[in-house]
Amino acid sequence: MNEAGRRIGEAAKDQLTPDTQQIDLADWAKLGGCVAMDLAGDASELIPFLGEFTDVAFAPAEAAMLQLLFKSPLISAFGFAEEILPFTDVVPTFTMSWILSTLFPTTPLAKNLLPAKDTGKS
């Protein structure tokens, strides 16, 4: 049992250790845009009661932007649901998607949510 646990631990460490040296300037710029979009989505909460109605307009825009950035219908659907449901605006969907796609693309979750991409990086 100890040997199996050790092998599983090593495999998990390999999958869950991001290679930050592979992150280029375009990835960092994308992160900045993701944080800005998360803040824009949260800004509607500054207007009590009225903020939830603005989410009706922002939800499709968020879903479209997520689709454009991450090319994942599942992430887009999650972003739409997160924005349209009341009191869920605080979830940083754009930033979490960036983290998943950039830092942890080899995890099973990323492989199921994100399309396979040819990055050209070696």
Disulfide bonds with the S-S distance in Angstrom:
none
